[in-house]
Amino acid sequence: MPKQRQLIEPSDFERMRVFQQPISIYLQGELIGENVIIETHDEEIVLSTVGERFVKASCQFLIKR
């Protein structure tokens, strides 16, 4: 089973955006996004390439290692 690492720092999100690495997104322990590619992000929001918006303060962002 692959380990997962949480994205926390802005540099974590930027790395995933630049290299177009898919991430998983959870809200209160429930998977709400899988294989999401980040289009852009700021201090509050992550925007996916298909236009989905995720609030950083509410969600947990994970990448498989």
C-alpha positions in Angstrom: 0.0 0.0 0.0 1.5 3.4 -1.0 2.2 5.9 1.7 0.5 9.3 1.5 2.0 12.6 2.4 -0.1 15.7 3.3 0.4 18.9 1.4 0.7 21.8 3.9 3.2 24.4 2.7 2.6 26.7 -0.3 5.7 25.1 -1.9 4.0 21.7 -1.6 1.0 22.8 -3.6 3.3 24.7 -6.1 5.4 21.6 -6.7 2.3 19.5 -7.5 1.0 22.2 -9.8 4.3 22.6 -11.7 4.8 18.9 -12.2 1.0 18.2 -12.7 1.1 15.5 -10.1 -2.4 14.1 -9.1 -3.6 14.6 -5.5 -6.4 13.3 -3.4 -8.6 15.6 -1.4 -10.6 14.7 1.7 -13.2 16.7 3.6 -13.9 15.5 7.1 -12.3 12.1 6.3 -14.4 11.6 3.2 -12.7 11.5 -0.2 -14.1 14.3 -2.3 -11.5 14.5 -5.1 -9.2 11.9 -6.6 -6.5 12.4 -9.2 -7.0 16.1 -9.0 -4.5 18.3 -10.9 -3.9 21.7 -9.5 -4.4 24.6 -12.0 -3.7 27.3 -9.4 -3.7 28.0 -5.7 -3.5 30.8 -3.2 -3.5 31.1 0.6 -7.2 30.0 0.8 -8.2 28.1 -2.4 -7.0 25.3 -4.6 -8.5 25.4 -8.1 -8.3 22.2 -10.2 -7.8 22.0 -14.0 -11.5 21.2 -14.4 -12.7 24.2 -12.4 -13.3 22.6 -9.0 -12.6 24.8 -6.0 -11.3 23.4 -2.7 -10.9 25.4 0.5 -7.5 24.8 2.1 -8.7 25.4 5.7 -11.4 22.8 5.3 -9.8 20.0 3.3 -6.9 17.7 3.6 -4.7 17.3 0.5 -2.7 14.2 0.0 -0.2 12.8 -2.5 0.8 9.1 -2.8 4.5 8.4 -2.5 
